[in-house]
Amino acid sequence: MSTFFLKGDNMQDLHTEHIAKKEKYILVAVSRGNEDAAWSSLEELAELVSTAGGETCAMVVQNLERFDRATYVGSGKAKELKEMIAIHEADGIVCDDELSPSQFRNLGDVIECKVIDRTLLILDIFAAHARTREGKIQVEIAQLRHRASRLTGMGEAMSRLGAGIGTRGPGETKLETDRRVIQKRIKLLSDEIEDMKRARDTSRKKRQESSTKTIAIVGYTNAGKSTLLNLLTQADVLSENKLFATLDPTTRIATLESGQDILLTDTVGFINKLPHHLVDAFRSTLEEAKYADVIMHVIDASNPQHSLHYEVVNKTLEELGVVGKPMITVWNKIDTFDECEDEKPVFTDFEADACCEVSARTGKGIDKLLSEIERILNEGRIYVDTIISYQNTSDLNLIRKYGQLLSEEYAGEGIHIKAYVPDSLAHLAGKKGND
């Protein structure tokens, strides 16, 4: 499965060319009033290029009131880019915004070199990093939808004539044929995704019936979500200092200090200007957060753009309908400030139910995070103080697994327990106690 890049009427594959050598690109952004934001976005774009296997040789910001409809940057700047490509011996340019088909074509005609936009670059990275069957299908659907939205025809020059009497004339154009083939493939893949979604819904329903609490780990890409999951669950999920190192959602069991088990689900990282085709394609897996009991929002505290990252994640969660859930904001990579404790900024989130500073790499602050998780989970539970008979010790095991057992004393009449339990298990203790 490949991502194709348009240059005029040709399509080229990024991966097949950078296997032999690392391709060099000039990064281009249009600033419409906030040049600092444009430069910051270009720096992130450079990370994306590096993740895709390329190399950045120059960055350019063009100040315009609006995107140039023909060439994105304007005809004069496009000619300058052609000269820069020759000077730097670059393989092409990467634009920081999503280009229209005409902008692709016109810009490619001027610079006579490869043109890539942010959306195609992200799609290419997703295609390279998808590991599971579901992840690969989701990426292919996003690629096909993006390609379908950019199909442009050439009138009757692309006509396909039928054979036999009654078939003379322009017939069905190649454009129509290509679009029909793509839509048929999307339908086939979407049906397969729907089957996987039903299987996930069944697994989710079983988890809900078991009263095991689920926490969805969300955050900007490369915030350290997978590293934190590995630390909390002793999992072995791929964790690299790269954008979109992991795409497939992973669920692992973690045991809190009280002995109760919880499920932690790592989700796909978000990014600014995330292609809407990807959001739609990954909606079924991103919705794991929608059904979680608690949302854990991981933020890279060391990133100067953490405020923007915070807003991007919250906006994406709102679009997915993930609202009204308990939120734990985790400021990760706090160990980067160890040598400058006096100048360390204060990290907080007044809208969250809890806020912790941690280092998933060193383990700093993890104990507080776990205690905050336990506190929030217990807020939705019932306190019981009762006696369980020795004939019903299996009930005690259920309380240990799904609740928080505060104390247990063995006496002649049974086991005297004090615990927090979910409402679905309160009847096991004989009565609902009061806090």
N, C-alpha and C positions, 0 to 999 in steps of 0.2 A: 504494500500500500504506500503510495507516494503523494507528496504535495507538489503541485505544478505551479510554475510561476510564468506569468504572461509577459512576453516581450514582443510587441507587435502581434503577429499572428502565431508566434511560436510558443511552445511550452517546454520548460526545462525543469529538471529535478535537482534541487539543491544537494541532496545527499550523494547522488551519483558523481557529482563533480568535486565535492570536497573530500572524497575518500583519498584521492591521490595527493592533494595539497590543501592547505588551509586557505580558503578564499578570503580576499580582503574586500571590505565594503566601506563606503562613505555613508554615514548616517545623516538623514535630513529631516528637519522638523519645521513646521510653520508656527510662529508665535503670533497669536492674535490679541496681544495686549499684555501678556505675562511671560517675558523672555526667560526669567529665572525658572519658571515651571517647565518651559520648553527644554531648557538645558538639563534639568533633573530627569525629565522623561527620556531624553536621549541617553543619559547615563544608564537608565534601566534598559533601554533598547540595546545598548552595547552588551549588557549582560545576557540578553536574549540571543544576540548574535553569537556570543561566545558559547552559550549552551548548545546552539545549533551546530557548532563546529567551525564557525567563521572567525574573522579577526577584523576589528575596527581600525581603519587607518586615518579617518578624519571625521569631524562632526560639523554640521552646518545648520544654523538657524536663520530662517528667512522671516522677517517681520512683515506681516500683511494684515489687512483688516479682515480678510476672509480667504479661504482656500481658493486658488486659481482653478476655475472649472476645467480648463484645458490641460494644464500641466502640474497642478498642485502647488508649485512654487513660483510660477510665472515663467514666461519664455526666456527672459534675460538670465535669471538664475539657473534655468535648465542648461543654457549654453555654458555658464560658468562651471556647472557640475561636470559637463563633458570634458572641459579642460582639466579639472581636478582629477578626474578618472585617469587621464593620460599621465599626469604628473605623478600620481601615487601608484600607477599601474594596478588600479583597483579592478575587481571583477564585476562590480555593480554598485547600486545604491539601495539603501533600505529606508523607506519613508516611515515616519512615526505615526501615521494615521492610515485608515483604510481608504484605498484609492478606488475610484470608479473605473469601469472598463475603458472609458475614453482617456482618463488620466494615465492609466497604464500604457495604453497604446501611444498616446502623444508624447509622453515623457520618454518612452523607449525609443521612439523615432528620433528624438533630439539627441539623446546621449549615446545612442547606438550601443547599449550595454544592458545587462540584466537589471530589472526593476522588481523590487520586492517591497511589500508593505507590511505593517505590523501584524495584521491579521494572518497573512500567509506564513509569516515567520513563526507565530505562535502555533498555528496548525501543524507546521512542519515539526516543531519540537514535540507536540503532543503525539504525532505519528511515530516519532522515534522512541518515545518513552513509554508508550502503552504496552503493557505486558500481558494482561488477561484478554480473553476473547471479547469480553464485554467492553473493555477499554478500547480495543482496536476497532470494534464496530462503532462505538460512539464517535471516535475520531473520524472514521470514514464517512459517517453520516454528516458530520460538520463540514468536511471537505466537499462532499457532493453538493450540499446545500449552498455553500459558498460559490462553487463553480457554476451551479445552475443559475444563480442570481447574476452571473457575469457573462452568460452566453450572449454573444452578439453575432448576428448573421450578416451576409453580404448579398441580400436580395436574391434575385433569380440565379446569380452566379453559383449559389450553393444548392440549387434545385436538384432533386433526384427524380428521374423520370421512370414511370412504370413501363411494363411491356404489355403488348397486346392491344386489341381494339378498345377504345374508350379510355385509354390511359394517357393519351397525348396531352401535353400541356406542362405547366410548371411543376406539377406533382407536389410531393412533400419535400420541404426544404431540409437541408442537413441540420439546420438549427432546430427545427421541430423534432427531427429524429433524435438528435443528441439529448434534447430536453426530456423526451419521452423515455429514453434509455436510463437517464439519471434518475427520474422520478420512480421508475420501476425498481431500480436498485435501492433507492431510499426506502420504498415501501417494504421491500423484502427484509432489509436490515432492521427497520423499525419494528416489524413483527417479531423478529428474533429478540430485540431489546425488550419488547413487551412481555415475552415469555420469561426472560430473566427478571424483569420487574415483578412479575407475579410470584416467582420463587422467592425473591427478596421480601416481598410483602408477607409471605407465609412465614419466613424465618423471623421477621420483625414481630408478627403477631404472637408467635411462640414465646419470644423474649418478653413481650408485654404481659402475657399470661403468667409467666414465671415470676413476675414482680422484680426482676433484675433491672436496676436503674441503668440507663444509657446516657453517656456523655459524648457529644459530638465535638471533635476538635476542629475548629475552623481558623482561618487566618490567611494573610497574604502569602504568596509563594515565597519560599525560603525563609519563613519566620522561625522555623525549627519545630514544626508540628510532629514530624516523624521521629526526630530525636527525642522529643518529650514523650511520645508514645512508647518508644523503646525503653526509656528510663522508668516509666511508671508500670510497664507490663512485662519487662524483660523480653520484649519481642525482638525480632531481627529484621525489622523493616528497613529497606534501603534508605539511607540518610546521607545526602551529599550537599555540599555548599554550592548548589546550582538551582536555578529557577526550574520549577516543575520536575524535580528529581523523581517524585512519585505521583502517579495519577490515579491509581486504582484504590478505592476505599478499603481500609483494613480495620477489622474489629478484633480487639484482644481483651482478655479478662485481666482486671487488676483487683487486688485484695487490699482493702483498707486496714488500718491498724485495729479496728474493732472486729475484723474477721469477715466482714460482709464483702461480697463480690460485686463489682460493677463492670460494665462494658464500655470501653473507650473506642470510638470510631474516628479514624483519621480520614479527612476528606480532601478533595482536590483543592490546591491552593488557588486563591484569587489573584487577579492582577488588574491594574488600571487599563482601561480600554479593552477589557476582555471581550473577544468576538461573541456577538449574540448567538451565532451558530453553535459555538461551543457550549454556551449556557443552556441552550435548548437541548443539545445532544446529551449533555451530562446531567440534565435535570433529574433523571431518575436516581442517580447516585448522590447528587447534591442534596436531594430531599431527605437523605438520612438525617440531616440536621433538623428537618422539620418534625420528625417523629422522636427526636431525642428528648430526654427529661431535662437535661442541662446543656447549655452551650458553653464551651471553653474557647474563648477567643485569644489566640496566641499572637503577640505582636513582637517584632524585632525592635527592642528598645534602642539598639545601637544604630539603627538606620535613621538618618536625618529626616527622611520622608515618612516617619512612622505615623504622623497625624493624617497624611493623605491615605496611607494604607488602612488606617482605622476607618476612615470614611468610606473607602471603596468596599471593604468587607461588610460593613453595616448596610450599605446601600444594596449590595448583592443579596444579603440575607433577607432584606425587605422584599426584594423582587421575587424571591423564592417563597415568600409567605412565612418565613421563620421569625415570628414576632411573639412577644409576651412570654418568653421562656426565661427561667433563671439564667443569668449570665455571669461567668467568671472571666475576668480579663487578666491574662497572664502576660506580664512584661518579661520576655525572654532575653537571653544573652546579656544579663545584667552583670556578668563577670567582666565584661569589657570596660567597666567603670571602676574596677578594683584599685587601679593605680592612681585614680584621680577622685577619691572619695569626697574630698572637699568641694569639688566642682560638679559632683554627680547631680543631675536634674531629678526632680521629684516626679515620679510616674504614678498617675492615678486615673480613675474613670468613675465619675460620680453617678453615671447611669447604670453601672454594673452592680450586681448583688454582692460581689467580692472582687478584690483586686490583689494580685500577688506579684512580687518581683522574684524571678527565678533564673537559674542557669541550667538548661537541660544538659549542657555539656559537663558541668562540674557537680551538679546536684544541689547547688545552693538554693535555698528557699523552698525546696520540694516538700519538706515536712509541713510548712505552713499551708502550701497548696492543698495537700491531702486533708488537713484538718478543715480547711474551708469547704472542700468538696463534701466532707462528712456533715458539716454544719448545715449546708444548704439542702442536702438530701434529707436530713432529719426534720427540716422545717415542714415537710409534707408528710410526716409520719406521726404515729400515735404512741404515746408513752403508756406502757403496761407494767403493772406491779402485781404479780399473781403467782400461783403455784401450779406446776405441771406435774401430773402423776407420772410415775415411773413406767407405766404402760404406754405413755404417749411421748417417749423421748424423741421420736422422729419429728415431733412438732418443734422441739428445741433445736434440732438440726436446721429446720426451715428458717427459724428465727435467726440463727447464726449466719445463714447464707444470704438472706434477703433483708435482714434488719440489722440493728446494732445492739448487741447484747452487752448491757452495762454491768450486770452482776448475776451470779448464780450461786445458790447455797443449797446443799443437799440436806434434807431433813427427813424425818420418818414418814411424813405424809406426802412427800414429793419434792420437786425441785423448785425452790423459790427464786424466781427470776425477775429482773428489772430490765426492760429493753424498750427500744424504739422499733416499731414494726410498721410496714405499709398497711393501709386500711384493709387490703384484701386478706391479710393474715391476722388481723386483730382478734378474730373469733377463735383462733387456735389457742390463745392464752385464756380463753374463758370469758373475758370481758374487756372492755375498753377502759383503760385507766386515764387518769388526769395528770397533766404535767404539773 
